[in-house]
Amino acid sequence: MAPPPARRKCLLGRSETNMARVLAMEVLGSGLSNASHHEDALSVMEAELARKRRLGASQHNILVAQSNLANTYQFLGRLDEALLSRRDVYSGFLKLLGEEHGDTLVTANNYAKSLKDLERFEEAKSLLRKTIPVARRVLGDRNDTTLRMRSMYAVTLYQHDSATLNDIRGAVATLEDTQRTARRVLGSAHPLFGSIERDLQNARATLRARESGQSVVFNPR
């Protein structure tokens, strides 16, 4: 349940450097988001990001705040703003931690998802071609970030209007492989397994449709 307006006003009135206020604002933003009060969460997160920048918070903390804000933009359907935030977050982590750090790879996948959601498939594919080999080398094929990145790449292949039959067959093969790994490592009840399963069904439907000259409607990811 979200704090009442009087409570929010009290929190906002405290000194910006008050640790209790800082923690309370972060909890408030997360709580509002978790309760699907995304508009309210957005105002809190924007204020908190501005405060961190104004007071010279660490680059890591600022990037985390930007990432949370990007997620809220995504929930609200503000995809262009989510994309810009995720691009900046990925670039920031790349400079701060390097291409092999787990946080950098997670934000690369988030950035690729925003590109995919806006149907900027070529940019998404280019990014994933560069980052997937790093994830496989550093994290391994069984890691959930690697699985997400590989399945995302497959999606960019089969959903692209100019996808060839070979592209779609490659997407099906990749999703079959990631599905097997996800089942073995995470189990069939895990949300990631369910997401890969839906994408595999869509990719197979796309392949059948293309081979028979029919159209296909994707199920939601």
Order of alpha helices (4+ residues) and beta strands (2+ residues): alpha-alpha-alpha-alpha-alpha-alpha-alpha-alpha-alpha-alpha
